[in-house]
Amino acid sequence: MKCGAVIVAAGCGERLKAAKPKAFVMLGTKPLFQYSLDIFLAHPQINEVVLAVPEEEVSSFSKTPYKIVKGGATRQESVTCGLAALSPDCEAVLVHDAARPFVNAAILDRLIASLAQKKSCIAAWPVSDTLKASQEGVITHTIDRSSLWAAQTPQAFPVAILKQALSKAAKENFVGTDEASLVERLGVKVHLVIGDAGNIKVTTPEDWTLAEAVLKRPL
């Protein structure tokens, strides 16, 4: 099975309030996107990697062992651009958000094992917080968390399935919160694969502070 990866690093990251696109802000000694990119490039079962970046950043890359594409205005558009850049014989793809710098090889291993069984799947983590539903600021009921999972990335699919899901969404002007929500609309089962509690998403300044603290932890 030839497996590719699309890493989405094209967002502006408004909530981070940075002077440049979020994925290009330096976290420690490397830009944010580089952490996850390095994991994918080093994995022996990932045959090719596509990095989707903002248009103004494309020229900052010279010769690389991965492909660079201009991302779109939305995550869906960026993923569509990334998929188009994969080799025609690429059978499966992992889509990852560059805002999750601490993805690890073990997560990729589990997703690829599921893909090998022709399963669409996502990394996810069981919800541990008590969840409340509310109306006008007043709790209406407590939600049973026993069956709830927090979606992470990577999210992994046969290429043909994800292309079909993106095409359907584009035709119907549907914007999903992740790739799985698009594939679900095809009636395809999407399986949960254990992610990692440390596979955090950096969105706000508070998240950035946490990420910096993670980097400083002793090994």
VEXVEX-324827 format. One record per residue (C-alpha): residue in one letter; chain; y, z, x. Coordinates in Angstrom, 3 decimals. Last residue first. Example, Ala and Ser with C-alpha at 12.3 -4.5 7.8 and 13.67 -1.06 7.14 Angstrom:
BEGIN
[S, A, [-1.060, 7.140, 13.670]],
[A, A, [-4.500, 7.800, 12.300]],
// end
This chain:
BEGIN
[L, A, [13.500, 28.285, 13.190]],
[P, A, [16.598, 30.492, 13.174]],
[R, A, [18.938, 29.769, 10.265]],
[K, A, [22.145, 27.971, 11.236]],
[L, A, [21.291, 24.769, 9.402]],
[V, A, [20.602, 26.706, 6.200]],
[A, A, [24.019, 28.377, 6.469]],
[E, A, [25.724, 24.996, 6.685]],
[A, A, [23.830, 23.881, 3.584]],
[L, A, [24.964, 27.003, 1.722]],
[T, A, [28.600, 26.348, 2.631]],
[W, A, [28.199, 22.757, 1.425]],
[D, A, [26.742, 23.975, -1.862]],
[E, A, [29.821, 26.174, -2.356]],
[P, A, [32.072, 23.185, -1.643]],
[T, A, [30.253, 21.395, -4.489]],
[T, A, [27.531, 18.733, -4.707]],
[V, A, [24.935, 19.329, -2.006]],
[K, A, [21.504, 19.078, -3.629]],
[I, A, [18.849, 21.504, -2.453]],
[N, A, [15.376, 20.682, -1.181]],
[G, A, [14.891, 24.290, -0.059]],
[A, A, [12.912, 25.203, -3.160]],
[D, A, [10.534, 22.391, -2.292]],
[G, A, [9.004, 19.566, -4.291]],
[I, A, [5.752, 19.891, -6.201]],
[V, A, [4.846, 16.588, -7.827]],
[L, A, [5.531, 15.970, -11.505]],
[H, A, [4.116, 12.840, -13.106]],
[V, A, [6.022, 10.132, -14.965]],
[K, A, [4.103, 8.534, -17.824]],
[V, A, [5.369, 5.060, -18.717]],
[G, A, [6.745, 4.570, -22.235]],
[L, A, [9.360, 2.185, -20.905]],
[R, A, [12.057, 4.740, -21.687]],
[E, A, [10.312, 7.175, -19.321]],
[V, A, [11.071, 4.748, -16.477]],
[L, A, [14.800, 5.099, -17.074]],
[S, A, [14.722, 8.905, -17.262]],
[A, A, [12.615, 8.918, -14.091]],
[E, A, [15.331, 7.027, -12.207]],
[D, A, [17.871, 9.806, -12.723]],
[T, A, [20.679, 10.867, -15.053]],
[G, A, [20.279, 7.741, -17.110]],
[V, A, [22.864, 5.146, -18.053]],
[F, A, [21.926, 2.841, -20.917]],
[N, A, [23.922, -0.341, -21.429]],
[E, A, [20.931, -1.900, -23.244]],
[K, A, [20.541, -4.872, -20.900]],
[A, A, [21.195, -2.680, -17.861]],
[A, A, [18.669, -0.052, -18.986]],
[K, A, [15.980, -2.692, -19.537]],
[S, A, [16.600, -4.204, -16.110]],
[L, A, [16.480, -0.802, -14.421]],
[A, A, [13.174, 0.051, -16.102]],
[Q, A, [11.627, -3.307, -15.192]],
[K, A, [12.720, -2.931, -11.579]],
[L, A, [11.269, 0.593, -11.521]],
[I, A, [7.912, -0.594, -12.865]],
[A, A, [7.658, -3.560, -10.478]],
[V, A, [8.435, -1.357, -7.469]],
[P, A, [5.631, 1.105, -8.247]],
[F, A, [7.461, 4.397, -8.536]],
[A, A, [8.652, 7.423, -6.587]],
[Q, A, [11.463, 9.909, -7.119]],
[P, A, [12.668, 11.595, -3.952]],
[T, A, [14.469, 13.526, -5.317]],
[Q, A, [14.652, 16.638, -7.452]],
[A, A, [14.076, 17.400, -11.121]],
[A, A, [14.188, 21.048, -12.185]],
[W, A, [11.038, 21.933, -14.135]],
[L, A, [10.566, 23.554, -17.519]],
[S, A, [7.185, 24.342, -19.114]],
[S, A, [7.275, 28.132, -18.759]],
[R, A, [11.050, 28.237, -19.238]],
[D, A, [11.009, 29.210, -22.917]],
[I, A, [14.640, 28.909, -23.954]],
[T, A, [16.506, 31.994, -25.164]],
[H, A, [18.385, 31.557, -28.429]],
[T, A, [21.779, 31.039, -30.039]],
[I, A, [23.884, 32.582, -27.292]],
[V, A, [27.604, 32.488, -28.092]],
[G, A, [30.090, 30.365, -26.139]],
[E, A, [30.797, 27.944, -28.946]],
[Q, A, [27.086, 27.349, -29.431]],
[S, A, [24.590, 28.503, -26.843]],
[A, A, [21.100, 27.904, -25.471]],
[K, A, [20.072, 30.386, -22.804]],
[L, A, [17.863, 29.868, -19.761]],
[T, A, [16.268, 32.631, -17.683]],
[D, A, [16.201, 31.323, -14.129]],
[S, A, [12.947, 30.384, -12.389]],
[V, A, [12.693, 26.671, -13.206]],
[P, A, [9.651, 25.126, -11.518]],
[W, A, [10.530, 22.600, -8.790]],
[A, A, [10.377, 18.805, -8.935]],
[A, A, [9.551, 15.797, -6.775]],
[I, A, [9.079, 12.769, -8.976]],
[C, A, [6.171, 10.581, -9.987]],
[S, A, [5.075, 7.135, -11.151]],
[K, A, [1.333, 6.927, -10.623]],
[K, A, [-0.548, 3.968, -9.144]],
[Q, A, [-3.116, 6.309, -7.516]],
[A, A, [-1.548, 5.555, -4.116]],
[L, A, [1.751, 6.586, -5.668]],
[S, A, [0.406, 10.119, -6.088]],
[A, A, [-0.538, 10.325, -2.413]],
[I, A, [2.875, 8.873, -1.556]],
[L, A, [4.584, 11.629, -3.514]],
[R, A, [2.597, 14.388, -1.827]],
[D, A, [3.191, 13.040, 1.674]],
[L, A, [6.906, 12.558, 1.003]],
[I, A, [7.200, 16.217, 0.008]],
[A, A, [5.350, 17.233, 3.192]],
[A, A, [7.694, 15.089, 5.292]],
[N, A, [10.745, 17.117, 4.325]],
[V, A, [13.837, 16.841, 2.130]],
[F, A, [16.611, 19.008, 3.518]],
[P, A, [19.581, 16.662, 3.258]],
[R, A, [19.634, 16.307, -0.542]],
[A, A, [23.020, 14.577, -1.076]],
[A, A, [21.408, 11.438, 0.361]],
[D, A, [19.699, 11.021, -3.021]],
[H, A, [16.242, 9.544, -2.592]],
[V, A, [14.349, 6.682, -4.197]],
[L, A, [10.747, 6.252, -3.033]],
[V, A, [9.371, 2.759, -3.482]],
[A, A, [6.029, 1.087, -4.059]],
[E, A, [4.591, -2.402, -3.639]],
[C, A, [6.811, -3.946, -0.949]],
[D, A, [5.590, -7.539, -0.595]],
[P, A, [8.962, -9.072, -1.503]],
[S, A, [10.701, -7.022, 1.220]],
[L, A, [13.248, -4.527, -0.051]],
[A, A, [16.875, -5.636, -0.384]],
[A, A, [16.740, -6.102, -4.157]],
[L, A, [15.537, -2.520, -4.532]],
[G, A, [18.621, -1.230, -2.739]],
[C, A, [21.013, -3.166, -4.946]],
[T, A, [19.279, -1.858, -8.086]],
[V, A, [19.371, 1.678, -6.669]],
[S, A, [23.112, 1.335, -6.083]],
[E, A, [23.670, 0.038, -9.611]],
[Q, A, [21.723, 2.937, -11.074]],
[R, A, [23.658, 5.445, -8.964]],
[T, A, [26.910, 4.091, -10.340]],
[A, A, [29.808, 2.033, -8.994]],
[G, A, [27.450, 0.029, -6.806]],
[G, A, [26.160, 0.353, -3.278]],
[K, A, [26.720, -2.141, -0.496]],
[V, A, [23.496, -2.608, 1.388]],
[I, A, [22.335, -1.496, 4.836]],
[K, A, [18.799, -2.155, 6.038]],
[Y, A, [16.967, 0.078, 8.495]],
[P, A, [16.198, -0.033, 12.217]],
[T, A, [19.955, -0.444, 12.805]],
[K, A, [22.264, -3.005, 14.426]],
[S, A, [25.890, -2.130, 13.669]],
[F, A, [27.026, 0.164, 10.882]],
[S, A, [30.710, 0.957, 10.324]],
[S, A, [31.177, -2.382, 8.524]],
[V, A, [29.270, -1.140, 5.475]],
[E, A, [31.457, 1.966, 5.104]],
[E, A, [34.212, 0.447, 2.952]],
[E, A, [31.659, -0.922, 0.501]],
[P, A, [30.168, 2.515, -0.140]],
[V, A, [26.594, 2.936, 1.131]],
[A, A, [23.060, 2.062, 0.017]],
[L, A, [20.519, 2.730, 2.795]],
[V, A, [17.308, 0.695, 2.712]],
[V, A, [14.197, 1.939, 4.513]],
[E, A, [11.018, 0.094, 5.439]],
[N, A, [7.343, 0.827, 6.015]],
[I, A, [7.248, 4.462, 4.962]],
[Q, A, [3.707, 5.669, 5.663]],
[P, A, [4.350, 6.858, 9.237]],
[H, A, [7.347, 9.023, 8.278]],
[A, A, [9.959, 9.068, 11.039]],
[L, A, [12.419, 6.740, 9.292]],
[F, A, [12.160, 8.749, 6.074]],
[I, A, [12.907, 12.076, 7.756]],
[D, A, [15.780, 10.597, 9.794]],
[L, A, [17.397, 9.197, 6.644]],
[S, A, [17.245, 12.636, 5.017]],
[Y, A, [19.351, 14.220, 7.738]],
[Q, A, [21.530, 11.162, 8.409]],
[F, A, [23.068, 11.114, 4.931]],
[L, A, [25.059, 14.304, 5.550]],
[P, A, [26.764, 13.017, 8.677]],
[K, A, [25.384, 14.651, 11.820]],
[T, A, [26.286, 17.505, 14.207]],
[G, A, [26.772, 20.269, 11.648]],
[L, A, [27.258, 18.562, 8.318]],
[M, A, [29.729, 15.768, 8.999]],
[V, A, [31.052, 14.055, 5.878]],
[F, A, [29.582, 10.572, 5.457]],
[A, A, [27.369, 11.333, 2.443]],
[K, A, [30.348, 12.826, 0.623]],
[P, A, [32.577, 9.756, 0.786]],
[K, A, [35.735, 10.628, 2.750]],
[A, A, [38.593, 13.142, 2.435]],
[A, A, [36.354, 15.747, 0.811]],
[K, A, [36.867, 17.398, -2.588]],
[L, A, [33.146, 18.190, -2.958]],
[R, A, [33.423, 17.593, -6.694]],
[E, A, [34.606, 14.021, -6.114]],
[G, A, [31.502, 13.036, -4.162]],
[C, A, [32.388, 9.366, -3.631]],
[G, A, [28.841, 8.168, -4.170]],
[A, A, [27.278, 5.427, -2.057]],
[A, A, [24.609, 7.326, -0.131]],
[V, A, [21.519, 6.341, -2.109]],
[I, A, [18.412, 6.215, 0.050]],
[V, A, [15.982, 3.482, -0.968]],
[A, A, [12.509, 3.815, 0.486]],
[G, A, [9.651, 1.395, 1.020]],
[C, A, [5.882, 1.593, 0.685]],
[K, A, [3.317, -1.065, 1.479]],
[M, A, [0.000, 0.000, 0.000]],
// end
